[in-house]
Amino acid sequence: MRLILGAPMAVITAALVSPRASGILGVIYAIAVAVWWIRQLWTRILRPHPRPIT
């Protein structure tokens, strides 16, 4: 099993470590963070937490 999975894992690892891929991964990470922030903001606007009854 290790021999079968070794070659694809080596190719994927080499692709992730290449200088060109690091920029692409940075952009993907930045987009993911931006989407998360937009989702959080959208949730707060549409469904604000109810105020506690005092």
Biopython code that builds the backbone (N, CA, C, O; Angstrom):
import numpy as np
from Bio.PDB.StructureBuilder import StructureBuilder

atoms = [
    (1, "MET", "N", (0.829, -1.191, 0.000)),
    (1, "MET", "CA", (0.000, 0.000, 0.000)),
    (1, "MET", "C", (0.876, 1.258, 0.000)),
    (1, "MET", "O", (0.551, 2.245, -0.660)),
    (2, "ARG", "N", (1.972, 1.218, 0.733)),
    (2, "ARG", "CA", (2.862, 2.381, 0.781)),
    (2, "ARG", "C", (3.473, 2.666, -0.583)),
    (2, "ARG", "O", (3.639, 3.824, -0.967)),
    (3, "LEU", "N", (3.806, 1.603, -1.312)),
    (3, "LEU", "CA", (4.382, 1.800, -2.640)),
    (3, "LEU", "C", (3.361, 2.407, -3.599)),
    (3, "LEU", "O", (3.714, 3.231, -4.443)),
    (4, "ILE", "N", (2.113, 2.006, -3.474)),
    (4, "ILE", "CA", (1.069, 2.517, -4.365)),
    (4, "ILE", "C", (0.795, 3.988, -4.082)),
    (4, "ILE", "O", (0.637, 4.781, -5.011)),
    (5, "LEU", "N", (0.738, 4.357, -2.808)),
    (5, "LEU", "CA", (0.429, 5.737, -2.440)),
    (5, "LEU", "C", (1.653, 6.646, -2.442)),
    (5, "LEU", "O", (1.509, 7.869, -2.423)),
    (6, "GLY", "N", (2.845, 6.076, -2.465)),
    (6, "GLY", "CA", (4.062, 6.877, -2.388)),
    (6, "GLY", "C", (4.264, 7.811, -3.564)),
    (6, "GLY", "O", (4.606, 8.978, -3.371)),
    (7, "ALA", "N", (4.061, 7.324, -4.776)),
    (7, "ALA", "CA", (4.292, 8.146, -5.968)),
    (7, "ALA", "C", (3.311, 9.325, -6.059)),
    (7, "ALA", "O", (3.751, 10.457, -6.262)),
    (8, "PRO", "N", (1.997, 9.094, -5.917)),
    (8, "PRO", "CA", (1.095, 10.260, -5.966)),
    (8, "PRO", "C", (1.354, 11.271, -4.848)),
    (8, "PRO", "O", (1.256, 12.479, -5.066)),
    (9, "MET", "N", (1.681, 10.782, -3.659)),
    (9, "MET", "CA", (1.966, 11.700, -2.557)),
    (9, "MET", "C", (3.227, 12.508, -2.833)),
    (9, "MET", "O", (3.292, 13.685, -2.476)),
    (10, "ALA", "N", (4.219, 11.907, -3.455)),
    (10, "ALA", "CA", (5.445, 12.626, -3.799)),
    (10, "ALA", "C", (5.167, 13.713, -4.828)),
    (10, "ALA", "O", (5.710, 14.813, -4.732)),
    (11, "VAL", "N", (4.331, 13.415, -5.803)),
    (11, "VAL", "CA", (3.989, 14.410, -6.827)),
    (11, "VAL", "C", (3.211, 15.566, -6.209)),
    (11, "VAL", "O", (3.495, 16.728, -6.496)),
    (12, "ILE", "N", (2.244, 15.259, -5.373)),
    (12, "ILE", "CA", (1.439, 16.314, -4.731)),
    (12, "ILE", "C", (2.319, 17.168, -3.824)),
    (12, "ILE", "O", (2.205, 18.394, -3.831)),
    (13, "THR", "N", (3.188, 16.541, -3.051)),
    (13, "THR", "CA", (4.083, 17.282, -2.163)),
    (13, "THR", "C", (5.026, 18.182, -2.958)),
    (13, "THR", "O", (5.257, 19.329, -2.576)),
    (14, "ALA", "N", (5.568, 17.671, -4.052)),
    (14, "ALA", "CA", (6.463, 18.477, -4.891)),
    (14, "ALA", "C", (5.715, 19.657, -5.494)),
    (14, "ALA", "O", (6.269, 20.750, -5.612)),
    (15, "ALA", "N", (4.461, 19.443, -5.877)),
    (15, "ALA", "CA", (3.672, 20.533, -6.449)),
    (15, "ALA", "C", (3.378, 21.608, -5.403)),
    (15, "ALA", "O", (3.356, 22.794, -5.731)),
    (16, "LEU", "N", (3.153, 21.214, -4.165)),
    (16, "LEU", "CA", (2.850, 22.185, -3.113)),
    (16, "LEU", "C", (4.071, 22.989, -2.689)),
    (16, "LEU", "O", (3.939, 24.129, -2.244)),
    (17, "VAL", "N", (5.245, 22.411, -2.822)),
    (17, "VAL", "CA", (6.458, 23.067, -2.352)),
    (17, "VAL", "C", (7.076, 23.962, -3.420)),
    (17, "VAL", "O", (7.939, 24.781, -3.106)),
    (18, "SER", "N", (6.662, 23.825, -4.652)),
    (18, "SER", "CA", (7.264, 24.626, -5.720)),
    (18, "SER", "C", (6.966, 26.116, -5.499)),
    (18, "SER", "O", (5.928, 26.459, -4.933)),
    (19, "PRO", "N", (7.857, 26.990, -5.934)),
    (19, "PRO", "CA", (7.673, 28.433, -5.712)),
    (19, "PRO", "C", (6.394, 28.978, -6.361)),
    (19, "PRO", "O", (5.744, 29.863, -5.804)),
    (20, "ARG", "N", (6.041, 28.459, -7.512)),
    (20, "ARG", "CA", (4.840, 28.945, -8.182)),
    (20, "ARG", "C", (3.574, 28.559, -7.420)),
    (20, "ARG", "O", (2.613, 29.327, -7.367)),
    (21, "ALA", "N", (3.582, 27.375, -6.838)),
    (21, "ALA", "CA", (2.406, 26.899, -6.115)),
    (21, "ALA", "C", (2.205, 27.656, -4.815)),
    (21, "ALA", "O", (1.068, 27.804, -4.367)),
    (22, "SER", "N", (3.270, 28.140, -4.197)),
    (22, "SER", "CA", (3.106, 28.845, -2.928)),
    (22, "SER", "C", (2.304, 30.124, -3.103)),
    (22, "SER", "O", (1.535, 30.490, -2.214)),
    (23, "GLY", "N", (2.463, 30.807, -4.218)),
    (23, "GLY", "CA", (1.651, 31.994, -4.487)),
    (23, "GLY", "C", (0.190, 31.645, -4.699)),
    (23, "GLY", "O", (-0.705, 32.351, -4.235)),
    (24, "ILE", "N", (-0.039, 30.552, -5.402)),
    (24, "ILE", "CA", (-1.413, 30.109, -5.644)),
    (24, "ILE", "C", (-2.065, 29.701, -4.330)),
    (24, "ILE", "O", (-3.224, 30.034, -4.080)),
    (25, "LEU", "N", (-1.324, 28.978, -3.486)),
    (25, "LEU", "CA", (-1.871, 28.580, -2.196)),
    (25, "LEU", "C", (-2.159, 29.792, -1.315)),
    (25, "LEU", "O", (-3.140, 29.797, -0.571)),
    (26, "GLY", "N", (-1.316, 30.814, -1.393)),
    (26, "GLY", "CA", (-1.570, 32.036, -0.638)),
    (26, "GLY", "C", (-2.844, 32.729, -1.085)),
    (26, "GLY", "O", (-3.608, 33.232, -0.260)),
    (27, "VAL", "N", (-3.071, 32.755, -2.383)),
    (27, "VAL", "CA", (-4.300, 33.367, -2.912)),
    (27, "VAL", "C", (-5.518, 32.563, -2.483)),
    (27, "VAL", "O", (-6.534, 33.141, -2.097)),
    (28, "ILE", "N", (-5.431, 31.249, -2.546)),
    (28, "ILE", "CA", (-6.552, 30.400, -2.121)),
    (28, "ILE", "C", (-6.844, 30.618, -0.642)),
    (28, "ILE", "O", (-8.006, 30.699, -0.243)),
    (29, "TYR", "N", (-5.799, 30.713, 0.170)),
    (29, "TYR", "CA", (-5.979, 30.944, 1.594)),
    (29, "TYR", "C", (-6.624, 32.311, 1.843)),
    (29, "TYR", "O", (-7.525, 32.428, 2.673)),
    (30, "ALA", "N", (-6.172, 33.333, 1.134)),
    (30, "ALA", "CA", (-6.740, 34.675, 1.308)),
    (30, "ALA", "C", (-8.216, 34.705, 0.901)),
    (30, "ALA", "O", (-9.029, 35.352, 1.560)),
    (31, "ILE", "N", (-8.557, 34.014, -0.169)),
    (31, "ILE", "CA", (-9.957, 33.950, -0.595)),
    (31, "ILE", "C", (-10.794, 33.226, 0.448)),
    (31, "ILE", "O", (-11.905, 33.656, 0.756)),
    (32, "ALA", "N", (-10.272, 32.128, 0.998)),
    (32, "ALA", "CA", (-11.015, 31.378, 2.011)),
    (32, "ALA", "C", (-11.265, 32.232, 3.256)),
    (32, "ALA", "O", (-12.356, 32.199, 3.826)),
    (33, "VAL", "N", (-10.261, 32.992, 3.672)),
    (33, "VAL", "CA", (-10.428, 33.854, 4.843)),
    (33, "VAL", "C", (-11.436, 34.967, 4.553)),
    (33, "VAL", "O", (-12.263, 35.291, 5.405)),
    (34, "ALA", "N", (-11.370, 35.547, 3.367)),
    (34, "ALA", "CA", (-12.317, 36.611, 2.999)),
    (34, "ALA", "C", (-13.745, 36.083, 2.961)),
    (34, "ALA", "O", (-14.667, 36.755, 3.424)),
    (35, "VAL", "N", (-13.935, 34.897, 2.417)),
    (35, "VAL", "CA", (-15.284, 34.307, 2.373)),
    (35, "VAL", "C", (-15.782, 34.025, 3.776)),
    (35, "VAL", "O", (-16.964, 34.213, 4.062)),
    (36, "TRP", "N", (-14.893, 33.573, 4.663)),
    (36, "TRP", "CA", (-15.301, 33.311, 6.038)),
    (36, "TRP", "C", (-15.738, 34.606, 6.729)),
    (36, "TRP", "O", (-16.754, 34.632, 7.423)),
    (37, "TRP", "N", (-14.966, 35.675, 6.534)),
    (37, "TRP", "CA", (-15.326, 36.953, 7.150)),
    (37, "TRP", "C", (-16.655, 37.479, 6.604)),
    (37, "TRP", "O", (-17.488, 37.979, 7.360)),
    (38, "ILE", "N", (-16.846, 37.364, 5.300)),
    (38, "ILE", "CA", (-18.101, 37.826, 4.700)),
    (38, "ILE", "C", (-19.275, 37.021, 5.246)),
    (38, "ILE", "O", (-20.340, 37.573, 5.523)),
    (39, "ARG", "N", (-19.075, 35.717, 5.399)),
    (39, "ARG", "CA", (-20.146, 34.869, 5.950)),
    (39, "ARG", "C", (-20.462, 35.267, 7.383)),
    (39, "ARG", "O", (-21.633, 35.343, 7.758)),
    (40, "GLN", "N", (-19.438, 35.522, 8.189)),
    (40, "GLN", "CA", (-19.655, 35.941, 9.568)),
    (40, "GLN", "C", (-20.411, 37.271, 9.628)),
    (40, "GLN", "O", (-21.347, 37.431, 10.411)),
    (41, "LEU", "N", (-19.995, 38.207, 8.800)),
    (41, "LEU", "CA", (-20.663, 39.507, 8.770)),
    (41, "LEU", "C", (-22.105, 39.365, 8.316)),
    (41, "LEU", "O", (-23.007, 39.971, 8.896)),
    (42, "TRP", "N", (-22.321, 38.573, 7.290)),
    (42, "TRP", "CA", (-23.671, 38.367, 6.756)),
    (42, "TRP", "C", (-24.576, 37.726, 7.812)),
    (42, "TRP", "O", (-25.742, 38.099, 7.938)),
    (43, "THR", "N", (-24.048, 36.773, 8.563)),
    (43, "THR", "CA", (-24.829, 36.129, 9.616)),
    (43, "THR", "C", (-25.184, 37.128, 10.705)),
    (43, "THR", "O", (-26.299, 37.106, 11.226)),
    (44, "ARG", "N", (-24.258, 37.993, 11.052)),
    (44, "ARG", "CA", (-24.523, 38.986, 12.102)),
    (44, "ARG", "C", (-25.577, 39.999, 11.654)),
    (44, "ARG", "O", (-26.375, 40.462, 12.468)),
    (45, "ILE", "N", (-25.584, 40.341, 10.374)),
    (45, "ILE", "CA", (-26.547, 41.322, 9.875)),
    (45, "ILE", "C", (-27.945, 40.713, 9.797)),
    (45, "ILE", "O", (-28.921, 41.338, 10.212)),
    (46, "LEU", "N", (-28.041, 39.496, 9.265)),
    (46, "LEU", "CA", (-29.352, 38.881, 9.078)),
    (46, "LEU", "C", (-29.955, 38.337, 10.362)),
    (46, "LEU", "O", (-31.161, 38.451, 10.582)),
    (47, "ARG", "N", (-29.121, 37.743, 11.214)),
    (47, "ARG", "CA", (-29.619, 37.140, 12.443)),
    (47, "ARG", "C", (-28.830, 37.647, 13.638)),
    (47, "ARG", "O", (-27.993, 36.920, 14.174)),
    (48, "PRO", "N", (-29.079, 38.878, 14.065)),
    (48, "PRO", "CA", (-28.343, 39.363, 15.232)),
    (48, "PRO", "C", (-28.799, 38.604, 16.482)),
    (48, "PRO", "O", (-29.925, 38.112, 16.549)),
    (49, "HIS", "N", (-27.908, 38.519, 17.463)),
    (49, "HIS", "CA", (-28.246, 37.838, 18.693)),
    (49, "HIS", "C", (-29.343, 38.611, 19.411)),
    (49, "HIS", "O", (-29.280, 39.837, 19.505)),
    (50, "PRO", "N", (-30.341, 37.907, 19.913)),
    (50, "PRO", "CA", (-31.408, 38.615, 20.643)),
    (50, "PRO", "C", (-30.874, 39.209, 21.934)),
    (50, "PRO", "O", (-29.990, 38.644, 22.578)),
    (51, "ARG", "N", (-31.416, 40.338, 22.295)),
    (51, "ARG", "CA", (-30.991, 40.971, 23.548)),
    (51, "ARG", "C", (-31.610, 40.214, 24.718)),
    (51, "ARG", "O", (-32.775, 39.818, 24.666)),
    (52, "PRO", "N", (-30.828, 40.018, 25.762)),
    (52, "PRO", "CA", (-31.384, 39.310, 26.926)),
    (52, "PRO", "C", (-32.421, 40.175, 27.631)),
    (52, "PRO", "O", (-32.273, 41.393, 27.731)),
    (53, "ILE", "N", (-33.447, 39.537, 28.104)),
    (53, "ILE", "CA", (-34.524, 40.258, 28.830)),
    (53, "ILE", "C", (-34.024, 40.499, 30.253)),
    (53, "ILE", "O", (-33.658, 39.561, 30.962)),
    (54, "THR", "N", (-34.013, 41.767, 30.659)),
    (54, "THR", "CA", (-33.555, 42.100, 32.006)),
    (54, "THR", "C", (-34.655, 42.642, 32.845)),
    (54, "THR", "O", (-34.437, 42.973, 34.011)),
]
sb = StructureBuilder()
sb.init_structure("model")
sb.init_model(0)
sb.init_chain("A")
sb.init_seg("    ")
for serial, (resi, resn, name, xyz) in enumerate(atoms, 1):
    if name == "N":
        sb.init_residue(resn, " ", resi, " ")
    sb.init_atom(name, np.array(xyz, "f"), 0.0, 1.0, " ", f" {name:<3s}", serial, name[0])
structure = sb.get_structure()
